Amino acid sequence: MSTPPDGLPVYRLLTGPDDASFCHRVSEALSLGYRLYGSPAATFNGERVIVAQALIWPSAEAGVPSS
Protein backbone atom coordinates (compact mmCIF):
# COMPACT_ATOMS: atom_id res chain seq x y z
CA MET A 1 0.00 0.00 0.00
CA SER A 2 1.56 3.29 -1.07
CA THR A 3 -0.62 5.54 1.10
CA PRO A 4 -1.88 5.19 4.67
CA PRO A 5 -5.35 3.69 5.13
CA ASP A 6 -8.49 5.66 5.92
CA GLY A 7 -7.06 8.98 4.73
CA LEU A 8 -4.51 9.12 7.54
CA PRO A 9 -1.52 11.44 7.00
CA VAL A 10 1.92 10.08 6.07
CA TYR A 11 3.42 11.74 9.17
CA ARG A 12 1.88 11.38 12.60
CA LEU A 13 2.93 12.59 16.03
CA LEU A 14 1.22 10.67 18.80
CA THR A 15 1.22 12.26 22.26
CA GLY A 16 -0.30 11.45 25.61
CA PRO A 17 0.30 10.20 29.12
CA ASP A 18 2.87 7.41 29.39
CA ASP A 19 0.40 4.61 29.95
CA ALA A 20 -0.90 1.42 28.34
CA SER A 21 -3.34 3.40 26.19
CA PHE A 22 -0.50 5.36 24.59
CA CYS A 23 1.48 2.16 23.97
CA HIS A 24 -1.60 0.60 22.32
CA ARG A 25 -1.99 3.64 20.02
CA VAL A 26 1.64 3.37 18.90
CA SER A 27 1.31 -0.40 18.47
CA GLU A 28 -1.85 0.05 16.39
CA ALA A 29 -0.07 2.53 14.09
CA LEU A 30 2.82 0.08 13.68
CA SER A 31 0.41 -2.74 12.83
CA LEU A 32 -1.14 -0.52 10.12
CA GLY A 33 2.29 -0.19 8.52
CA TYR A 34 3.74 3.01 10.01
CA ARG A 35 7.38 3.06 11.11
CA LEU A 36 8.88 4.82 14.09
CA TYR A 37 10.52 8.10 13.10
CA GLY A 38 13.15 9.35 15.52
CA SER A 39 13.36 8.81 19.22
CA PRO A 40 10.45 9.23 21.61
CA ALA A 41 10.28 12.37 23.73
CA ALA A 42 9.11 12.65 27.32
CA THR A 43 8.31 15.48 29.71
CA PHE A 44 6.73 15.81 33.12
CA ASN A 45 3.70 18.08 33.45
CA GLY A 46 3.75 18.25 37.25
CA GLU A 47 1.45 15.26 37.63
CA ARG A 48 2.59 12.60 35.17
CA VAL A 49 4.95 11.82 32.33
CA ILE A 50 3.74 12.89 28.87
CA VAL A 51 5.31 11.15 25.88
CA ALA A 52 5.45 11.75 22.13
CA GLN A 53 6.40 9.46 19.27
CA ALA A 54 6.63 10.41 15.61
CA LEU A 55 5.63 7.87 12.96
CA ILE A 56 5.99 7.95 9.21
CA TRP A 57 4.44 5.97 6.39
CA PRO A 58 7.18 3.93 4.61
CA SER A 59 6.57 5.42 1.14
CA ALA A 60 7.22 8.89 2.56
CA GLU A 61 10.71 7.96 3.80
CA ALA A 62 12.24 8.67 0.39
CA GLY A 63 11.44 12.36 0.84
CA VAL A 64 12.77 12.61 4.40
CA PRO A 65 16.24 14.16 4.73
CA SER A 66 18.76 11.99 6.56
CA SER A 67 20.17 13.31 9.81
ABEGO torsion letter per residue (X at the ends): XABBBGGBBABBBBBEBBBAAAAAAAAAAAAAGBBBBEBBBBBBAGABBBBBBBBBBAAAAAABBBX
